[in-house]
Amino acid sequence: MESFKNNMQVWTSWLLQLLSIELGDKNHMALSNNITAEHELKNDENIYNILPKKVEDAKKIISDAIEQFGDELAVACSFGKDSMVVVHLALQVDPTIKIFTVMTPFKPQETFDYKDEMIAKYHLNLEEYISTETVDINLPKTNPDECCRILKVEPTKQAVMNLDAWICGLRNTEGRTRKDYKIIEKKNGLTKINPILEWTELDIWRYMAINEIPVHPFYARGYRSLGCEPCTSLVNDTGLEREGRWIGTSKCGGECGIHTKSLK
């Protein structure tokens, strides 16, 4: 009985304290709400730089593109981190959206394996393009521009031949050649849409982590930008992501040509 009384006293005391705190905190809560509201107003411009807003905007861009171009639209996917983010975003808007990829004989086997894994996991409506032209094994080093033309540009032309628009994973902060791209670009009758153009490298990794998107194994080895194996090297974390592409050539940190040459 004594134990019961002691327990009742403890519970009664706790309830009184709770009520006291709740009543006494009303003014505190009101003040806190005012401070929060004031802080949000002061930082209103920053809402455009947070990941949820960027995700919302990217989905809207993709949704508008689907509405405008319909079946004459496809997503380009290299199966690097940026491409996978764009594909994941697009699938949330339209799970059956058309996707194409351009593969080359110089891509590492891990990229082919990862591609197959992603197709199975996300049930991708994907068409794969690969050049049938035979190239010298040393061409990536002796003439990287010609190698890219044969293995990347020409197959991409084939991929977009019957399209009015394509969606890409370009980002302004990737490399020296990508700073001036726009979200919507038009060239010779083909529209290119870059929904994650203003995302940072950190945004990409946060999105992949939050959405548990499997990661290409080369990233675990320290690579920050993936391409063909002979033309992809590790780059210091303080540099730009694409500085590891075509090292030792005039193309270092540059482009393969699908974003600079006319595809139609």
N, C-alpha and C positions, 0 to 999 in steps of 0.2 A: 504493500500500500504506500509506504514511504517512497519507494522507488517510482511508483506511478505519479505521486505528487511532484516529485523532483522533475520528472519528465514533462509534466504539465506546465510547471513553472518555466522550464527551458523553452518549450514551444510557445508559451504565452509571451515570454520576453522577446523571442525571435519575431513573432508576429507584430508586436508593438514596434519593434525596431524597424521592421519592414514598412509598416504603415507610416511611421515617422519619416523614414527616408523618402518614401514615395511622395508624401505631402510636402515635405521640406524641399524636395528636389524639383518641384514644379517650376519655381522661378529660375533655378539653375538650368533646367532643361530648355526653358524658353530662351534664356541668354545664350545657351549653347547653340540652339537652332539659329538664332540671329547671327551668331559669329560664323556658323557654317554657311549660311546663306550669303553673308557678306564675302566670305572667302571664295565661294563658288562664283560670285559675280566678278570678283577681282581676277579670277583665273579662267573666265569664260573662254578666252581665246585659246586656252590650252586643251579644251575638249577636242579640238580638231587634231591633236597630236597624241591621243591615247589610242591604244590598240582596238578597243571595241568600236570606236568611231570609224577607224580605218577599215575594219571588217565590214561594218554597215555600208560604208561608201563603196567599197569594192564590190559587194554583192549587188548594190544598186546599179553600178556601171555594167556589170555582167547581165543583170536582168534587163536593162535598157537595150543592150546589144542583142540579146535573144529576141526581144520584142521587135526590134528593127530589122534584123537580118534573118531570123528564123533558121531554116535548114542550110542557109548559105553561110553559116558561121561555124567555126571549130576552134578548139583550144589546142595550142601547141604545147607539147610536153617533152622536155629533155630528160626528165626524171631526176633533175637536180632539186635542191630544196625549194627554190622559188617556183619552179614549175609545179611541184607537188602542192604547194600552198594554193596556187591559182586553180589547179584541178579540184582540190578539195572545196574551195569556195564555189566554183562553178557547179559542182555536183549538188550543192545545197540549193541552188537555184533551179537546176534541171538535171536530175539524176541520169538522164539519157543523152546529155549533150555530147556532140561529136568531138573526139579528141584525135590528134595525129601526132606521131613521133617520127623523127628522122634518126635512124641509127647508122653507124658506120662500122667497118671492120676493125677500126682502131679504138672503138669504145672498149673499156675493160669488161671482162666477163661479169664482174660484179654488177655492172649497169644492166646487162641483159637479164641477169637473175633478179635484180630488184624490179625491173620492168614487169617481169612475169608475176612477181609477188604482188605488185600494186594492181595489176589487171585482175588478178583473182580476188584480192581483198575488196576492191571498190567496184568490181564488175564494170570496168571501163569499156565504153563504146569506142574502141581505139582502132585506128588504122595505122599500120607501120610502113614506112618508106625507107628503102635502102638502095643505093646506087648499084647497078649491075656492072658498072665499068670497073675493070681491073686497074689498080694503081700500084706503083712501085712502093715497096715497104719503106723506102727512105724518103718518099715524097713529103711527108709531114715536116721533115727537117730541111730538105733541099728547096722546096717550093711550097710553103704552107698556104699561100693564097690560091694556087691552083688545086691543091688538095682539098681545101675548103669549098672551092667552086664545084668540084666534081662530087664530093661526098656530102656536102651540106646544102649549098645553094640550089643546085639542080633538082635534088629530091624535094626540097621545100617548094620549089616552083610547081612541081607535080602535085604536091599536097594541097596547094591553095588554088590550083587551076580552076576549079569549079566553085570557089568560094568568093563571097563578096567581102568577108571580114574574118580576121583571126584574132584570138586573144592570147597574149603573151605574158610572161613573168618578168619582164624588164623592170629594173629598179635604178633610179638616178644615182644612188650611192655605191653601186657595184664597181664601177671603174671609170677611167678617165674619158671614155668615149660615150658614156651614157648619161651625162649630166644634163643634156639639152633635149632629151626626148620629151614628148607630151603624152598625156593620157589617151588622147585620140589623135591618130595620125593617118593621113590619106596619101597614097602614092599610086598613080597610074590605075585608078579604078579599084584599088584594094585598100580597105580600112584596117588598120591595126589598133587594137585596144589594149592598153597597159593598166589594168585595174590596181596593181600594187606598186605603181611607179614610185610613190612617195614613202613606201615602207622602208625601214632600216633593216640591217642584218639582224639586229636584236628582235625586231618585230617578227621576222620570219621564224626565228628559233622559238620565240614565245608561243606563236600560233601553233607550230608543230608540236610543241610540248603539251599545250593545253588540249589539243585535239588528238593527241597520241598518234600522230602520223609516223609510221615507221621511217627510219632514217637510212639513207644510202650508207653502206659501211665505210666508204672513203672519208666521210666527214669525221668518223671516229679516229681516223689516222691523221687528222689535222688539216685536210684539204678544205678550202672555203668556196671554191668554184670548180665545177666538174665539166670536163669535155672529153676529147679523145685522149687516150693514155699517153702517147708520146708528147702531147702538147699541154699537159696539165702537171704543174709542179706545186709543191708546198710554198706558201707565202707567209711572211711574218704577219702576226695578228695586228700590227700597227699599220700595215699597208692596206691598199684597196683589195677587195676580194679577187678581182680578175687580173691582178698583177702576176698571178701564177700561170697565166695562159700564154703560150707561145714564147716563153722566155728565151732570150738569145736571138730573136728575130725582130724584124720591123713591126710585126703584128703584136708584140708583147703588150698584154693588157688590153688588146683591142677587140676586134670583131671577126667572126667567121664570114660575114657577108650577108646573112639572111635579113639583117636589120638595116643594112646600108645600101644594098643593091635593089634594083627593081625586080619584083617577083612576077610581074605580068607585063 
